[in-house]
Amino acid sequence: MTEVELLKAARELIADPAHWVTGYLAVDEYGNPVTTSSQEACKFCAMGAVYHTEFWAYSTLRHSALERLDEISSEMLSTKAGDADIDLADMDEMRAVALVNDYLGHTAVLEVFDQAIAQAEQEGA
């Protein structure tokens, strides 16, 4: 699997808002938190979708994809944080992509994935 394939698969997993969640990496059909590798997981946040798609712990590929998503999310947050009342100090403790997921919403998450996919395709990642 390439980074582009990982990003596309993770995006597809949460493309439908019915399969996307905030506040947790993954939840079951009742909204209970579960691991991203659980068979009961049916909704994922942006990070959870990446973890679910590339579940091998300490995967270089997963790390690279999350770093790319974070970089793009940081740029988005620097321009939209005030609109969503986000304390950018939270970026020291949370991944930027998690903040976009939880505060800017589904459309913003898909935009981050689209930009990450385009960037990775351009780089041949």
N, CA, C and O atoms as CSV, one atom per row, in Angstrom:
chain,resi,resn,atom,element,x,y,z
A,1,MET,N,N,0.844,-1.181,0.000
A,1,MET,CA,C,0.000,0.000,0.000
A,1,MET,C,C,0.888,1.242,0.000
A,1,MET,O,O,1.884,1.307,0.720
A,2,THR,N,N,0.518,2.216,-0.809
A,2,THR,CA,C,1.245,3.485,-0.839
A,2,THR,C,C,0.544,4.489,0.072
A,2,THR,O,O,-0.567,4.247,0.544
A,3,GLU,N,N,1.195,5.597,0.308
A,3,GLU,CA,C,0.570,6.644,1.128
A,3,GLU,C,C,-0.686,7.181,0.452
A,3,GLU,O,O,-1.687,7.444,1.119
A,4,VAL,N,N,-0.639,7.346,-0.858
A,4,VAL,CA,C,-1.820,7.816,-1.596
A,4,VAL,C,C,-2.976,6.831,-1.408
A,4,VAL,O,O,-4.107,7.240,-1.144
A,5,GLU,N,N,-2.692,5.551,-1.541
A,5,GLU,CA,C,-3.737,4.534,-1.372
A,5,GLU,C,C,-4.291,4.558,0.051
A,5,GLU,O,O,-5.500,4.436,0.246
A,6,LEU,N,N,-3.429,4.711,1.032
A,6,LEU,CA,C,-3.872,4.791,2.427
A,6,LEU,C,C,-4.787,5.987,2.634
A,6,LEU,O,O,-5.861,5.857,3.220
A,7,LEU,N,N,-4.364,7.149,2.154
A,7,LEU,CA,C,-5.175,8.360,2.325
A,7,LEU,C,C,-6.521,8.232,1.618
A,7,LEU,O,O,-7.548,8.639,2.162
A,8,LYS,N,N,-6.523,7.678,0.426
A,8,LYS,CA,C,-7.783,7.499,-0.306
A,8,LYS,C,C,-8.718,6.522,0.407
A,8,LYS,O,O,-9.922,6.764,0.500
A,9,ALA,N,N,-8.161,5.424,0.907
A,9,ALA,CA,C,-8.987,4.430,1.609
A,9,ALA,C,C,-9.547,5.003,2.902
A,9,ALA,O,O,-10.710,4.767,3.231
A,10,ALA,N,N,-8.740,5.748,3.632
A,10,ALA,CA,C,-9.204,6.346,4.882
A,10,ALA,C,C,-10.285,7.385,4.595
A,10,ALA,O,O,-11.283,7.456,5.312
A,11,ARG,N,N,-10.094,8.188,3.555
A,11,ARG,CA,C,-11.096,9.193,3.195
A,11,ARG,C,C,-12.415,8.518,2.820
A,11,ARG,O,O,-13.489,8.950,3.237
A,12,GLU,N,N,-12.315,7.458,2.029
A,12,GLU,CA,C,-13.519,6.731,1.603
A,12,GLU,C,C,-14.290,6.190,2.810
A,12,GLU,O,O,-15.521,6.168,2.812
A,13,LEU,N,N,-13.563,5.762,3.819
A,13,LEU,CA,C,-14.180,5.207,5.027
A,13,LEU,C,C,-15.092,6.220,5.716
A,13,LEU,O,O,-16.113,5.847,6.293
A,14,ILE,N,N,-14.726,7.497,5.656
A,14,ILE,CA,C,-15.507,8.537,6.355
A,14,ILE,C,C,-16.176,9.519,5.395
A,14,ILE,O,O,-16.680,10.556,5.826
A,15,ALA,N,N,-16.185,9.203,4.104
A,15,ALA,CA,C,-16.786,10.110,3.118
A,15,ALA,C,C,-18.260,10.377,3.425
A,15,ALA,O,O,-18.743,11.498,3.263
A,16,ASP,N,N,-18.953,9.362,3.860
A,16,ASP,CA,C,-20.360,9.497,4.250
A,16,ASP,C,C,-20.388,9.976,5.704
A,16,ASP,O,O,-19.825,9.315,6.576
A,17,PRO,N,N,-21.029,11.105,5.978
A,17,PRO,CA,C,-21.075,11.609,7.355
A,17,PRO,C,C,-21.646,10.598,8.362
A,17,PRO,O,O,-21.385,10.699,9.561
A,18,ALA,N,N,-22.410,9.643,7.880
A,18,ALA,CA,C,-22.971,8.616,8.766
A,18,ALA,C,C,-21.886,7.678,9.303
A,18,ALA,O,O,-22.120,6.939,10.259
A,19,HIS,N,N,-20.705,7.709,8.688
A,19,HIS,CA,C,-19.596,6.839,9.115
A,19,HIS,C,C,-18.454,7.633,9.741
A,19,HIS,O,O,-17.340,7.130,9.892
A,20,TRP,N,N,-18.746,8.872,10.101
A,20,TRP,CA,C,-17.751,9.784,10.664
A,20,TRP,C,C,-18.175,10.164,12.083
A,20,TRP,O,O,-19.367,10.225,12.385
A,21,VAL,N,N,-17.191,10.419,12.954
A,21,VAL,CA,C,-17.495,10.733,14.343
A,21,VAL,C,C,-16.510,11.773,14.876
A,21,VAL,O,O,-15.402,11.918,14.361
A,22,THR,N,N,-16.927,12.480,15.899
A,22,THR,CA,C,-16.029,13.397,16.607
A,22,THR,C,C,-15.836,12.882,18.030
A,22,THR,O,O,-16.685,12.175,18.573
A,23,GLY,N,N,-14.713,13.248,18.614
A,23,GLY,CA,C,-14.482,12.931,20.017
A,23,GLY,C,C,-13.865,11.579,20.310
A,23,GLY,O,O,-13.332,11.365,21.398
A,24,TYR,N,N,-13.930,10.671,19.365
A,24,TYR,CA,C,-13.380,9.325,19.543
A,24,TYR,C,C,-12.713,8.887,18.255
A,24,TYR,O,O,-13.045,9.380,17.177
A,25,LEU,N,N,-11.770,7.962,18.365
A,25,LEU,CA,C,-11.163,7.406,17.163
A,25,LEU,C,C,-12.156,6.536,16.400
A,25,LEU,O,O,-12.195,6.556,15.170
A,26,ALA,N,N,-12.959,5.771,17.142
A,26,ALA,CA,C,-13.945,4.888,16.525
A,26,ALA,C,C,-15.062,4.599,17.521
A,26,ALA,O,O,-14.840,4.571,18.732
A,27,VAL,N,N,-16.259,4.387,16.996
A,27,VAL,CA,C,-17.394,4.006,17.829
A,27,VAL,C,C,-18.179,2.904,17.142
A,27,VAL,O,O,-18.062,2.695,15.934
A,28,ASP,N,N,-18.978,2.203,17.931
A,28,ASP,CA,C,-19.842,1.168,17.371
A,28,ASP,C,C,-21.185,1.792,16.986
A,28,ASP,O,O,-21.358,3.009,17.062
A,29,GLU,N,N,-22.122,0.959,16.577
A,29,GLU,CA,C,-23.421,1.455,16.114
A,29,GLU,C,C,-24.217,2.166,17.207
A,29,GLU,O,O,-25.161,2.899,16.909
A,30,TYR,N,N,-23.846,1.957,18.460
A,30,TYR,CA,C,-24.547,2.599,19.578
A,30,TYR,C,C,-23.825,3.851,20.071
A,30,TYR,O,O,-24.282,4.499,21.013
A,31,GLY,N,N,-22.697,4.196,19.440
A,31,GLY,CA,C,-21.929,5.364,19.835
A,31,GLY,C,C,-20.930,5.108,20.943
A,31,GLY,O,O,-20.340,6.041,21.488
A,32,ASN,N,N,-20.740,3.832,21.277
A,32,ASN,CA,C,-19.758,3.480,22.308
A,32,ASN,C,C,-18.360,3.442,21.703
A,32,ASN,O,O,-18.178,2.897,20.614
A,33,PRO,N,N,-17.369,4.010,22.388
A,33,PRO,CA,C,-16.004,3.963,21.865
A,33,PRO,C,C,-15.489,2.525,21.765
A,33,PRO,O,O,-15.690,1.718,22.672
A,34,VAL,N,N,-14.828,2.221,20.660
A,34,VAL,CA,C,-14.200,0.920,20.433
A,34,VAL,C,C,-12.839,1.170,19.788
A,34,VAL,O,O,-12.547,2.287,19.360
A,35,THR,N,N,-12.022,0.152,19.720
A,35,THR,CA,C,-10.735,0.309,19.052
A,35,THR,C,C,-10.958,0.419,17.542
A,35,THR,O,O,-11.974,-0.036,17.016
A,36,THR,N,N,-10.005,1.021,16.867
A,36,THR,CA,C,-10.139,1.181,15.418
A,36,THR,C,C,-10.080,-0.147,14.674
A,36,THR,O,O,-10.512,-0.235,13.524
A,37,SER,N,N,-9.555,-1.172,15.316
A,37,SER,CA,C,-9.492,-2.489,14.675
A,37,SER,C,C,-10.681,-3.382,15.046
A,37,SER,O,O,-10.776,-4.515,14.575
A,38,SER,N,N,-11.571,-2.880,15.875
A,38,SER,CA,C,-12.731,-3.668,16.307
A,38,SER,C,C,-13.677,-3.936,15.133
A,38,SER,O,O,-13.898,-3.076,14.281
A,39,GLN,N,N,-14.221,-5.137,15.114
A,39,GLN,CA,C,-15.213,-5.471,14.094
A,39,GLN,C,C,-16.499,-4.688,14.296
A,39,GLN,O,O,-17.299,-4.556,13.370
A,40,GLU,N,N,-16.702,-4.165,15.504
A,40,GLU,CA,C,-17.903,-3.381,15.791
A,40,GLU,C,C,-17.761,-1.925,15.358
A,40,GLU,O,O,-18.758,-1.206,15.283
A,41,ALA,N,N,-16.546,-1.483,15.073
A,41,ALA,CA,C,-16.324,-0.090,14.679
A,41,ALA,C,C,-17.036,0.206,13.371
A,41,ALA,O,O,-16.845,-0.494,12.376
A,42,CYS,N,N,-17.863,1.252,13.377
A,42,CYS,CA,C,-18.594,1.609,12.161
A,42,CYS,C,C,-18.526,3.100,11.854
A,42,CYS,O,O,-18.940,3.535,10.779
A,43,LYS,N,N,-18.006,3.878,12.789
A,43,LYS,CA,C,-17.802,5.311,12.594
A,43,LYS,C,C,-16.396,5.648,13.073
A,43,LYS,O,O,-15.934,5.138,14.093
A,44,PHE,N,N,-15.721,6.521,12.315
A,44,PHE,CA,C,-14.341,6.866,12.623
A,44,PHE,C,C,-14.132,8.367,12.501
A,44,PHE,O,O,-14.805,9.038,11.719
A,45,CYS,N,N,-13.197,8.882,13.279
A,45,CYS,CA,C,-12.737,10.249,13.061
A,45,CYS,C,C,-11.647,10.168,11.989
A,45,CYS,O,O,-11.324,9.079,11.516
A,46,ALA,N,N,-11.087,11.303,11.610
A,46,ALA,CA,C,-10.052,11.313,10.576
A,46,ALA,C,C,-8.876,10.425,10.961
A,46,ALA,O,O,-8.425,9.611,10.155
A,47,MET,N,N,-8.377,10.574,12.178
A,47,MET,CA,C,-7.247,9.753,12.627
A,47,MET,C,C,-7.641,8.289,12.725
A,47,MET,O,O,-6.881,7.409,12.321
A,48,GLY,N,N,-8.821,8.027,13.258
A,48,GLY,CA,C,-9.296,6.656,13.398
A,48,GLY,C,C,-9.404,5.958,12.058
A,48,GLY,O,O,-9.145,4.759,11.954
A,49,ALA,N,N,-9.789,6.709,11.025
A,49,ALA,CA,C,-9.886,6.125,9.684
A,49,ALA,C,C,-8.511,5.707,9.177
A,49,ALA,O,O,-8.372,4.666,8.535
A,50,VAL,N,N,-7.488,6.525,9.467
A,50,VAL,CA,C,-6.120,6.176,9.068
A,50,VAL,C,C,-5.656,4.955,9.847
A,50,VAL,O,O,-5.089,4.027,9.270
A,51,TYR,N,N,-5.895,4.950,11.163
A,51,TYR,CA,C,-5.495,3.806,11.988
A,51,TYR,C,C,-6.183,2.525,11.518
A,51,TYR,O,O,-5.556,1.468,11.441
A,52,HIS,N,N,-7.474,2.627,11.206
A,52,HIS,CA,C,-8.228,1.449,10.777
A,52,HIS,C,C,-7.689,0.913,9.443
A,52,HIS,O,O,-7.585,-0.297,9.241
A,53,THR,N,N,-7.355,1.825,8.554
A,53,THR,CA,C,-6.890,1.442,7.229
A,53,THR,C,C,-5.488,0.847,7.262
A,53,THR,O,O,-5.198,-0.109,6.543
A,54,GLU,N,N,-4.628,1.407,8.089
A,54,GLU,CA,C,-3.245,0.918,8.220
A,54,GLU,C,C,-3.014,0.657,9.705
A,54,GLU,O,O,-2.445,1.490,10.411
A,55,PHE,N,N,-3.461,-0.504,10.168
A,55,PHE,CA,C,-3.523,-0.771,11.607
A,55,PHE,C,C,-2.229,-1.283,12.214
A,55,PHE,O,O,-2.168,-1.454,13.432
A,56,TRP,N,N,-1.197,-1.536,11.429
A,56,TRP,CA,C,0.044,-2.036,12.004
A,56,TRP,C,C,0.679,-0.966,12.875
A,56,TRP,O,O,0.947,0.141,12.408
A,57,ALA,N,N,0.919,-1.288,14.125
A,57,ALA,CA,C,1.492,-0.342,15.081
A,57,ALA,C,C,2.833,0.178,14.581
A,57,ALA,O,O,3.637,-0.566,14.020
A,58,TYR,N,N,3.051,1.446,14.792
A,58,TYR,CA,C,4.306,2.112,14.433
A,58,TYR,C,C,4.619,2.017,12.945
A,58,TYR,O,O,5.786,1.979,12.552
A,59,SER,N,N,3.605,1.980,12.139
A,59,SER,CA,C,3.775,1.921,10.695
A,59,SER,C,C,4.374,3.235,10.189
A,59,SER,O,O,3.866,4.315,10.492
A,60,THR,N,N,5.438,3.134,9.430
A,60,THR,CA,C,6.051,4.311,8.822
A,60,THR,C,C,5.070,4.973,7.864
A,60,THR,O,O,4.991,6.199,7.790
A,61,LEU,N,N,4.332,4.160,7.141
A,61,LEU,CA,C,3.337,4.670,6.206
A,61,LEU,C,C,2.256,5.459,6.940
A,61,LEU,O,O,1.906,6.568,6.536
A,62,ARG,N,N,1.740,4.891,8.003
A,62,ARG,CA,C,0.708,5.571,8.791
A,62,ARG,C,C,1.254,6.862,9.375
A,62,ARG,O,O,0.578,7.891,9.356
A,63,HIS,N,N,2.473,6.812,9.894
A,63,HIS,CA,C,3.084,8.008,10.466
A,63,HIS,C,C,3.214,9.110,9.410
A,63,HIS,O,O,2.908,10.272,9.674
A,64,SER,N,N,3.659,8.740,8.245
A,64,SER,CA,C,3.831,9.698,7.161
A,64,SER,C,C,2.497,10.328,6.754
A,64,SER,O,O,2.416,11.537,6.542
A,65,ALA,N,N,1.467,9.512,6.648
A,65,ALA,CA,C,0.137,10.017,6.279
A,65,ALA,C,C,-0.401,10.973,7.346
A,65,ALA,O,O,-0.952,12.024,7.020
A,66,LEU,N,N,-0.242,10.608,8.608
A,66,LEU,CA,C,-0.726,11.479,9.693
A,66,LEU,C,C,0.062,12.783,9.754
A,66,LEU,O,O,-0.512,13.837,10.028
A,67,GLU,N,N,1.355,12.726,9.504
A,67,GLU,CA,C,2.160,13.953,9.478
A,67,GLU,C,C,1.679,14.876,8.358
A,67,GLU,O,O,1.583,16.088,8.549
A,68,ARG,N,N,1.384,14.311,7.209
A,68,ARG,CA,C,0.889,15.106,6.080
A,68,ARG,C,C,-0.471,15.728,6.426
A,68,ARG,O,O,-0.697,16.910,6.168
A,69,LEU,N,N,-1.364,14.940,7.002
A,69,LEU,CA,C,-2.674,15.459,7.402
A,69,LEU,C,C,-2.530,16.561,8.446
A,69,LEU,O,O,-3.255,17.555,8.410
A,70,ASP,N,N,-1.600,16.385,9.369
A,70,ASP,CA,C,-1.354,17.399,10.398
A,70,ASP,C,C,-0.843,18.701,9.809
A,70,ASP,O,O,-1.274,19.783,10.207
A,71,GLU,N,N,0.065,18.595,8.870
A,71,GLU,CA,C,0.629,19.799,8.252
A,71,GLU,C,C,-0.465,20.614,7.563
A,71,GLU,O,O,-0.541,21.832,7.729
A,72,ILE,N,N,-1.292,19.945,6.805
A,72,ILE,CA,C,-2.385,20.622,6.098
A,72,ILE,C,C,-3.412,21.144,7.088
A,72,ILE,O,O,-3.941,22.242,6.913
A,73,SER,N,N,-3.700,20.365,8.130
A,73,SER,CA,C,-4.655,20.789,9.161
A,73,SER,C,C,-4.151,22.018,9.902
A,73,SER,O,O,-4.933,22.913,10.220
A,74,SER,N,N,-2.861,22.070,10.179
A,74,SER,CA,C,-2.281,23.226,10.868
A,74,SER,C,C,-2.478,24.494,10.061
A,74,SER,O,O,-2.822,25.544,10.603
A,75,GLU,N,N,-2.256,24.387,8.761
A,75,GLU,CA,C,-2.467,25.537,7.883
A,75,GLU,C,C,-3.929,25.970,7.909
A,75,GLU,O,O,-4.228,27.163,7.976
A,76,MET,N,N,-4.840,24.998,7.857
A,76,MET,CA,C,-6.265,25.321,7.898
A,76,MET,C,C,-6.634,25.968,9.225
A,76,MET,O,O,-7.371,26.953,9.257
A,77,LEU,N,N,-6.128,25.417,10.310
A,77,LEU,CA,C,-6.437,25.952,11.637
A,77,LEU,C,C,-5.925,27.377,11.816
A,77,LEU,O,O,-6.565,28.188,12.485
A,78,SER,N,N,-4.793,27.677,11.232
A,78,SER,CA,C,-4.236,29.023,11.398
A,78,SER,C,C,-5.126,30.073,10.763
A,78,SER,O,O,-5.081,31.238,11.160
A,79,THR,N,N,-5.936,29.686,9.782
A,79,THR,CA,C,-6.838,30.646,9.152
A,79,THR,C,C,-8.275,30.559,9.664
A,79,THR,O,O,-9.024,31.531,9.562
A,80,LYS,N,N,-8.669,29.414,10.212
A,80,LYS,CA,C,-10.068,29.221,10.612
A,80,LYS,C,C,-10.279,29.036,12.108
A,80,LYS,O,O,-11.421,28.907,12.547
A,81,ALA,N,N,-9.226,29.018,12.892
A,81,ALA,CA,C,-9.362,28.725,14.323
A,81,ALA,C,C,-10.266,29.716,15.032
A,81,ALA,O,O,-11.068,29.328,15.882
A,82,GLY,N,N,-10.147,30.980,14.694
A,82,GLY,CA,C,-10.974,31.995,15.337
A,82,GLY,C,C,-12.455,31.797,15.064
A,82,GLY,O,O,-13.293,32.042,15.933
A,83,ASP,N,N,-12.776,31.352,13.851
A,83,ASP,CA,C,-14.175,31.112,13.480
A,83,ASP,C,C,-14.797,29.991,14.294
A,83,ASP,O,O,-15.998,30.007,14.565
A,84,ALA,N,N,-13.985,29.019,14.685
A,84,ALA,CA,C,-14.486,27.848,15.415
A,84,ALA,C,C,-14.165,27.912,16.903
A,84,ALA,O,O,-14.418,26.956,17.636
A,85,ASP,N,N,-13.607,29.037,17.352
A,85,ASP,CA,C,-13.263,29.222,18.766
A,85,ASP,C,C,-12.361,28.099,19.278
A,85,ASP,O,O,-12.640,27.470,20.299
A,86,ILE,N,N,-11.276,27.866,18.543
A,86,ILE,CA,C,-10.303,26.841,18.904
A,86,ILE,C,C,-9.104,27.519,19.548
A,86,ILE,O,O,-8.582,28.501,19.021
A,87,ASP,N,N,-8.676,27.004,20.669
A,87,ASP,CA,C,-7.473,27.491,21.321
A,87,ASP,C,C,-6.291,26.783,20.672
A,87,ASP,O,O,-6.119,25.576,20.847
A,88,LEU,N,N,-5.473,27.525,19.921
A,88,LEU,CA,C,-4.362,26.906,19.205
A,88,LEU,C,C,-3.317,26.317,20.147
A,88,LEU,O,O,-2.453,25.556,19.711
A,89,ALA,N,N,-3.387,26.658,21.425
A,89,ALA,CA,C,-2.489,26.029,22.398
A,89,ALA,C,C,-2.777,24.533,22.489
A,89,ALA,O,O,-1.905,23.754,22.876
A,90,ASP,N,N,-3.995,24.130,22.134
A,90,ASP,CA,C,-4.344,22.711,22.135
A,90,ASP,C,C,-3.511,21.926,21.126
A,90,ASP,O,O,-3.381,20.707,21.239
A,91,MET,N,N,-2.948,22.619,20.141
A,91,MET,CA,C,-2.150,21.933,19.127
A,91,MET,C,C,-0.880,21.350,19.723
A,91,MET,O,O,-0.273,20.455,19.134
A,92,ASP,N,N,-0.470,21.845,20.887
A,92,ASP,CA,C,0.702,21.281,21.544
A,92,ASP,C,C,0.416,19.895,22.096
A,92,ASP,O,O,1.331,19.087,22.256
A,93,GLU,N,N,-0.852,19.615,22.387
A,93,GLU,CA,C,-1.221,18.344,23.017
A,93,GLU,C,C,-2.014,17.430,22.104
A,93,GLU,O,O,-2.116,16.232,22.370
A,94,MET,N,N,-2.573,17.966,21.040
A,94,MET,CA,C,-3.399,17.172,20.132
A,94,MET,C,C,-2.881,17.312,18.710
A,94,MET,O,O,-2.302,18.337,18.347
A,95,ARG,N,N,-3.088,16.300,17.930
A,95,ARG,CA,C,-2.773,16.416,16.508
A,95,ARG,C,C,-3.707,17.452,15.886
A,95,ARG,O,O,-4.883,17.534,16.238
A,96,ALA,N,N,-3.173,18.229,14.970
A,96,ALA,CA,C,-3.973,19.256,14.305
A,96,ALA,C,C,-5.157,18.648,13.568
A,96,ALA,O,O,-6.237,19.237,13.532
A,97,VAL,N,N,-4.961,17.470,12.981
A,97,VAL,CA,C,-6.058,16.830,12.257
A,97,VAL,C,C,-7.206,16.479,13.206
A,97,VAL,O,O,-8.366,16.490,12.793
A,98,ALA,N,N,-6.908,16.171,14.451
A,98,ALA,CA,C,-7.967,15.881,15.435
A,98,ALA,C,C,-8.761,17.147,15.743
A,98,ALA,O,O,-9.978,17.093,15.920
A,99,LEU,N,N,-8.073,18.282,15.808
A,99,LEU,CA,C,-8.768,19.545,16.060
A,99,LEU,C,C,-9.671,19.917,14.887
A,99,LEU,O,O,-10.798,20.373,15.082
A,100,VAL,N,N,-9.170,19.721,13.674
A,100,VAL,CA,C,-10.012,19.978,12.505
A,100,VAL,C,C,-11.228,19.060,12.553
A,100,VAL,O,O,-12.355,19.504,12.333
A,101,ASN,N,N,-11.001,17.793,12.839
A,101,ASN,CA,C,-12.094,16.821,12.911
A,101,ASN,C,C,-13.152,17.250,13.928
A,101,ASN,O,O,-14.344,17.271,13.624
A,102,ASP,N,N,-12.709,17.588,15.122
A,102,ASP,CA,C,-13.646,17.834,16.214
A,102,ASP,C,C,-14.254,19.234,16.223
A,102,ASP,O,O,-15.326,19.436,16.795
A,103,TYR,N,N,-13.582,20.206,15.596
A,103,TYR,CA,C,-14.080,21.583,15.675
A,103,TYR,C,C,-14.512,22.185,14.337
A,103,TYR,O,O,-15.396,23.041,14.309
A,104,LEU,N,N,-13.917,21.762,13.250
A,104,LEU,CA,C,-14.268,22.362,11.961
A,104,LEU,C,C,-15.239,21.517,11.141
A,104,LEU,O,O,-15.854,22.014,10.198
A,105,GLY,N,N,-15.376,20.252,11.497
A,105,GLY,CA,C,-16.417,19.437,10.903
A,105,GLY,C,C,-16.031,18.569,9.715
A,105,GLY,O,O,-14.898,18.583,9.235
A,106,HIS,N,N,-17.025,17.817,9.266
A,106,HIS,CA,C,-16.854,16.797,8.245
A,106,HIS,C,C,-16.327,17.361,6.925
A,106,HIS,O,O,-15.400,16.805,6.336
A,107,THR,N,N,-16.910,18.445,6.470
A,107,THR,CA,C,-16.481,19.035,5.202
A,107,THR,C,C,-15.015,19.441,5.262
A,107,THR,O,O,-14.273,19.225,4.304
A,108,ALA,N,N,-14.594,20.025,6.371
A,108,ALA,CA,C,-13.195,20.430,6.543
A,108,ALA,C,C,-12.276,19.208,6.544
A,108,ALA,O,O,-11.189,19.248,5.969
A,109,VAL,N,N,-12.706,18.133,7.183
A,109,VAL,CA,C,-11.906,16.907,7.219
A,109,VAL,C,C,-11.702,16.369,5.805
A,109,VAL,O,O,-10.587,15.997,5.438
A,110,LEU,N,N,-12.755,16.327,5.022
A,110,LEU,CA,C,-12.634,15.832,3.652
A,110,LEU,C,C,-11.730,16.747,2.824
A,110,LEU,O,O,-10.976,16.274,1.973
A,111,GLU,N,N,-11.806,18.041,3.071
A,111,GLU,CA,C,-10.924,18.994,2.383
A,111,GLU,C,C,-9.457,18.717,2.727
A,111,GLU,O,O,-8.590,18.758,1.854
A,112,VAL,N,N,-9.190,18.436,3.996
A,112,VAL,CA,C,-7.825,18.103,4.412
A,112,VAL,C,C,-7.353,16.840,3.694
A,112,VAL,O,O,-6.238,16.798,3.176
A,113,PHE,N,N,-8.196,15.819,3.665
A,113,PHE,CA,C,-7.829,14.581,2.960
A,113,PHE,C,C,-7.593,14.849,1.475
A,113,PHE,O,O,-6.630,14.342,0.899
A,114,ASP,N,N,-8.463,15.641,0.852
A,114,ASP,CA,C,-8.302,15.924,-0.579
A,114,ASP,C,C,-6.972,16.621,-0.854
A,114,ASP,O,O,-6.280,16.290,-1.816
A,115,GLN,N,N,-6.620,17.579,-0.014
A,115,GLN,CA,C,-5.350,18.282,-0.196
A,115,GLN,C,C,-4.168,17.338,0.042
A,115,GLN,O,O,-3.174,17.384,-0.683
A,116,ALA,N,N,-4.284,16.487,1.057
A,116,ALA,CA,C,-3.208,15.534,1.359
A,116,ALA,C,C,-3.030,14.542,0.217
A,116,ALA,O,O,-1.903,14.211,-0.149
A,117,ILE,N,N,-4.130,14.070,-0.343
A,117,ILE,CA,C,-4.051,13.125,-1.457
A,117,ILE,C,C,-3.401,13.791,-2.663
A,117,ILE,O,O,-2.526,13.204,-3.299
A,118,ALA,N,N,-3.820,15.008,-2.979
A,118,ALA,CA,C,-3.251,15.724,-4.118
A,118,ALA,C,C,-1.756,15.953,-3.924
A,118,ALA,O,O,-0.967,15.772,-4.852
A,119,GLN,N,N,-1.375,16.346,-2.724
A,119,GLN,CA,C,0.034,16.578,-2.416
A,119,GLN,C,C,0.844,15.286,-2.528
A,119,GLN,O,O,1.928,15.275,-3.111
A,120,ALA,N,N,0.314,14.206,-1.970
A,120,ALA,CA,C,1.013,12.920,-2.015
A,120,ALA,C,C,1.122,12.415,-3.457
A,120,ALA,O,O,2.156,11.870,-3.841
A,121,GLU,N,N,0.085,12.588,-4.242
A,121,GLU,CA,C,0.133,12.175,-5.656
A,121,GLU,C,C,1.208,12.961,-6.410
A,121,GLU,O,O,1.953,12.405,-7.216
A,122,GLN,N,N,1.272,14.264,-6.131
A,122,GLN,CA,C,2.259,15.107,-6.801
A,122,GLN,C,C,3.677,14.672,-6.447
A,122,GLN,O,O,4.581,14.733,-7.281
A,123,GLU,N,N,3.866,14.231,-5.202
A,123,GLU,CA,C,5.189,13.793,-4.744
A,123,GLU,C,C,5.481,12.335,-5.081
A,123,GLU,O,O,6.608,11.868,-4.912
A,124,GLY,N,N,4.457,11.614,-5.560
A,124,GLY,CA,C,4.633,10.205,-5.867
A,124,GLY,C,C,4.762,9.338,-4.616
A,124,GLY,O,O,5.429,8.304,-4.628
A,125,ALA,N,N,4.111,9.780,-3.534
A,125,ALA,CA,C,4.214,9.079,-2.244
A,125,ALA,C,C,3.302,7.866,-2.187
A,125,ALA,O,O,3.267,7.167,-1.175
